[in-house]
Amino acid sequence: MSIYITGDCHGDYRRFNTENFPEQKTMTKDDYVIICGDFGFWSEDREQRWWRNWLEAKPFTTLWVDGNHENYDLLAPVPAEPWHGGKVQRILPSVLRLMRGQVFDIGGYRFFTFGGASSHDIQGGILEQDDPAFLTKKKRLDRQRIPYRINHVSWWKEELPSIKEREEGLRNLERRGNAVDYVVTHCAPTGIQNRFGGPLFQPDCLTEYLQTVEERIAFRKWFFGHYHDDRAVTDRHVMLYEQILRI
Ligand SMILES: [Fe+2]
């Protein structure tokens, strides 16, 4: 059994073709590839459905935590189901979202998962489609090339977790003696983010929550995405983007 882990995909899964990821030749559906958020569950258009089916046809099981760029309206109706000790949403038979605040036992290792992050490419704000000034605002921002997002089209408030999700995470950790092997998140705890993040990356309720988690638990390695770089920030905190690591 093998477990690989990588960073943000944003709906582009070409890193998993056989040329870039030849290890799959000996893999089966009992082997796993984990994506640290921004999987790209974004739309139901033909192209995205085609890519998801392409992933489903791969000889491994794809597991992902959510990022800030997922479509939470699409995700909401997918029922949660128990899987390896935690809760998942099954997008396709072997493409599963590892839900927030869950502890999973996979291949003899214990994983804590908690997706989500604040979008930071929103200097132009979040536009509302039913705002009478929507088009005027959009045109102005497009003209000035200021990044913005549109509520329920390219931004969802669920990118940050509810109190219920946060509490569930702490309870699940406590039940396992506050000890796991690996943590998989999209953003990093505040203390780690402060080491490399510029002014764009400010602490928020999620980085602060992850900081609390970090101070409370024993863990071997913490993998996260979001920052679009591959880097070992400490000997235990690994930032992932396009690199695929074997755990
Ligand atoms: Fe991303």
Residues whose N, C-alpha, C, O or C-beta is under 5 A from the ligand:
A	BS01	LIG	D8 D38 H226
